[in-house]
Amino acid sequence: MRPRNVWQALPGPRYLLSSWPWRSAGYLLSGAAAGVVVLFVITLGVLLGGALTLVVIGLPLLALTALAGIPVGSLERVRLRLMGRAPAPDPHRRPAEPGLWSWLAFRYRESATWRELGYALLWAVVLWPLDALALGVCVAVPLALLSTPAVMQVYGNGEEARVVKQWTVTTWPEAFATAALGLVLLALGCYALGLLAGARAGLARLLIADRGDDRGDRVTELTRSRVRLVDAFEAERRRIERDLHDGAQQRIVALTMTLGLARLDAPPGPLADQLAKAHQEAGQALAELRELIHGIHPKVLADYGLEAAVSDAADRSATPVDLELALPGRFPEAVEAAAYFVVCEALANVARHSGASRAEVTGGHAAGRLFLEIRDDGRGGARTGGEGTGLTGLADRVSVLDGRLALSSPPGGPTLLRVEIPCEWTDRSA
């Protein structure tokens, strides 16, 4: 199996023949070179911002310098690919709103921005000199020892060579012995490079990669986006209901009236019979359309709230329903719609599947939660995953609002369906 990072490659017998020593050297070399640039940029930004503090442009320049860690972090995440195939996740999230000011405000609030700034300062002051020192000790010195015979031949006329400016070699046996020592040190230096580069990359991942500390912000953003989706869904539902009510329903009403008038004017016979049949079909289509509109988003729910809509659903139920609701006021539209359709589906299931002679709907609001309970005295045995019950879809719909749906339906009954949705009520009468 191919090593995924330098730590897996180091114990292997083919480490020196692999690409990992080269990758480690490249990582440290690029760190030393880029560190000089980072030091220059940060120093320049701080000096200019400090010098121009009395001028208007000084403080914005210092504020922009504080964002220098963002490109440094992006560069480091690219460099980390040299040390392992596992990518370093970008900790930054996309702002909810477009525009420069939104982006700036969003970045200043992120903890990842300040972690990257700290890493940039650490890189500029401490890390790049260490990178250069590691390359000098592990690579430059061994290569200088290894090149002793060549230096003695080219620059010393075969008589002497100065080794790393520390001692002089005057004989060929000493030169080749020094070269052999350099080869051994170079091999050991390759291992040292792997260790140092791996530790350096681990520190970088610890500071700039996504560590999950912004998970709370992500959860908040997901919750907000979920609420926006629910609101958009309800708005689209109401738009469809309005278009059907003001468009298709009015056309069918006009068609029904036209057929009725034509039926009255037609003489008795086959034509009158066909017109009567068409008039009856149009009437049935109008009734079905009205039922469809009522099912999409009943007007009583939009105008008078959940309590009136549940009362209306109980009156229309095929099974007698006892109603006991104590709701303090109106709730968010998405909450009212979800609770209403839970009651409607539950009462439809009671009429279709339970064989109950009576049902009961109770509900109220306590501890910041709306709760509704639907009971029946039927045969029981209902399941949320049962085919044709629709309870699974209702549970999903309630869970979108961070609510819970619980079902108790032992064989032989009774059946109890309870739904709880966290929400606050409002007084819309004011």
Secondary structure in CASP SS format (residue, H / E / C, confidence):
PFRMAT SS
TARGET T0000
AUTHOR 0000-0000-0000
METHOD secondary structure of the structure
MODEL  1
M C 1.00
R C 1.00
P C 1.00
R C 1.00
N E 1.00
V H 1.00
W H 1.00
Q H 1.00
A H 1.00
L C 1.00
P C 1.00
G C 1.00
P C 1.00
R C 1.00
Y C 1.00
L C 1.00
L C 1.00
S C 1.00
S C 1.00
W H 1.00
P H 1.00
W H 1.00
R H 1.00
S H 1.00
A H 1.00
G H 1.00
Y H 1.00
L H 1.00
L H 1.00
S H 1.00
G H 1.00
A H 1.00
A H 1.00
A H 1.00
G H 1.00
V H 1.00
V H 1.00
V H 1.00
L H 1.00
F H 1.00
V H 1.00
I H 1.00
T H 1.00
L H 1.00
G H 1.00
V H 1.00
L H 1.00
L H 1.00
G H 1.00
G H 1.00
A H 1.00
L C 1.00
T C 1.00
L C 1.00
V C 1.00
V C 1.00
I C 1.00
G H 1.00
L H 1.00
P H 1.00
L H 1.00
L H 1.00
A H 1.00
L H 1.00
T H 1.00
A H 1.00
L H 1.00
A H 1.00
G H 1.00
I H 1.00
P H 1.00
V H 1.00
G H 1.00
S H 1.00
L H 1.00
E H 1.00
R H 1.00
V H 1.00
R H 1.00
L H 1.00
R H 1.00
L H 1.00
M C 1.00
G E 1.00
R C 1.00
A C 1.00
P C 1.00
A C 1.00
P C 1.00
D C 1.00
P C 1.00
H C 1.00
R C 1.00
R C 1.00
P C 1.00
A C 1.00
E C 1.00
P C 1.00
G C 1.00
L H 1.00
W H 1.00
S H 1.00
W H 1.00
L H 1.00
A H 1.00
F H 1.00
R H 1.00
Y H 1.00
R H 1.00
E C 1.00
S H 1.00
A H 1.00
T H 1.00
W H 1.00
R H 1.00
E H 1.00
L H 1.00
G H 1.00
Y H 1.00
A H 1.00
L H 1.00
L H 1.00
W H 1.00
A H 1.00
V H 1.00
V H 1.00
L H 1.00
W H 1.00
P H 1.00
L H 1.00
D H 1.00
A H 1.00
L H 1.00
A H 1.00
L H 1.00
G H 1.00
V H 1.00
C H 1.00
V H 1.00
A H 1.00
V H 1.00
P H 1.00
L H 1.00
A H 1.00
L H 1.00
L H 1.00
S C 1.00
T H 1.00
P H 1.00
A H 1.00
V H 1.00
M H 1.00
Q H 1.00
V H 1.00
Y C 1.00
G C 1.00
N C 1.00
G C 1.00
E C 1.00
E C 1.00
A E 1.00
R E 1.00
V E 1.00
V C 1.00
K C 1.00
Q C 1.00
W E 1.00
T E 1.00
V E 1.00
T C 1.00
T C 1.00
W H 1.00
P H 1.00
E H 1.00
A H 1.00
F H 1.00
A H 1.00
T H 1.00
A H 1.00
A H 1.00
L H 1.00
G H 1.00
L H 1.00
V H 1.00
L H 1.00
L H 1.00
A H 1.00
L H 1.00
G H 1.00
C H 1.00
Y H 1.00
A H 1.00
L H 1.00
G H 1.00
L H 1.00
L H 1.00
A H 1.00
G H 1.00
A H 1.00
R H 1.00
A H 1.00
G H 1.00
L H 1.00
A H 1.00
R H 1.00
L H 1.00
L H 1.00
I H 1.00
A C 1.00
D C 1.00
R C 1.00
G C 1.00
D C 1.00
D C 1.00
R H 1.00
G H 1.00
D H 1.00
R H 1.00
V H 1.00
T H 1.00
E H 1.00
L H 1.00
T H 1.00
R H 1.00
S H 1.00
R H 1.00
V H 1.00
R H 1.00
L H 1.00
V H 1.00
D H 1.00
A H 1.00
F H 1.00
E H 1.00
A H 1.00
E H 1.00
R H 1.00
R H 1.00
R H 1.00
I H 1.00
E H 1.00
R H 1.00
D H 1.00
L H 1.00
H H 1.00
D H 1.00
G H 1.00
A H 1.00
Q H 1.00
Q H 1.00
R H 1.00
I H 1.00
V H 1.00
A H 1.00
L H 1.00
T H 1.00
M H 1.00
T H 1.00
L H 1.00
G H 1.00
L H 1.00
A H 1.00
R H 1.00
L H 1.00
D H 1.00
A C 1.00
P C 1.00
P C 1.00
G C 1.00
P H 1.00
L H 1.00
A H 1.00
D H 1.00
Q H 1.00
L H 1.00
A H 1.00
K H 1.00
A H 1.00
H H 1.00
Q H 1.00
E H 1.00
A H 1.00
G H 1.00
Q H 1.00
A H 1.00
L H 1.00
A H 1.00
E H 1.00
L H 1.00
R H 1.00
E H 1.00
L H 1.00
I H 1.00
H H 1.00
G H 1.00
I H 1.00
H C 1.00
P C 1.00
K H 1.00
V H 1.00
L H 1.00
A H 1.00
D H 1.00
Y H 1.00
G C 1.00
L H 1.00
E H 1.00
A H 1.00
A H 1.00
V H 1.00
S H 1.00
D H 1.00
A H 1.00
A H 1.00
D H 1.00
R H 1.00
S C 1.00
A C 1.00
T C 1.00
P C 1.00
V E 1.00
D E 1.00
L E 1.00
E E 1.00
L E 1.00
A E 1.00
L C 1.00
P C 1.00
G C 1.00
R E 1.00
F C 1.00
P C 1.00
E H 1.00
A H 1.00
V H 1.00
E H 1.00
A H 1.00
A H 1.00
A H 1.00
Y H 1.00
F H 1.00
V H 1.00
V H 1.00
C H 1.00
E H 1.00
A H 1.00
L H 1.00
A H 1.00
N H 1.00
V H 1.00
A H 1.00
R H 1.00
H H 1.00
S H 1.00
G C 1.00
A C 1.00
S C 1.00
R C 1.00
A E 1.00
E E 1.00
V E 1.00
T E 1.00
G E 1.00
G E 1.00
H E 1.00
A E 1.00
A C 1.00
G C 1.00
R E 1.00
L E 1.00
F E 1.00
L E 1.00
E E 1.00
I E 1.00
R E 1.00
D E 1.00
D C 1.00
G C 1.00
R C 1.00
G C 1.00
G C 1.00
A C 1.00
R C 1.00
T C 1.00
G C 1.00
G C 1.00
E C 1.00
G C 1.00
T C 1.00
G C 1.00
L H 1.00
T H 1.00
G H 1.00
L H 1.00
A H 1.00
D H 1.00
R H 1.00
V H 1.00
S H 1.00
V H 1.00
L C 1.00
D C 1.00
G C 1.00
R E 1.00
L E 1.00
A E 1.00
L E 1.00
S E 1.00
S C 1.00
P C 1.00
P C 1.00
G C 1.00
G C 1.00
P C 1.00
T E 1.00
L E 1.00
L E 1.00
R E 1.00
V E 1.00
E E 1.00
I E 1.00
P E 1.00
C C 1.00
E C 1.00
W C 1.00
T E 1.00
D C 1.00
R C 1.00
S C 1.00
A C 1.00
END
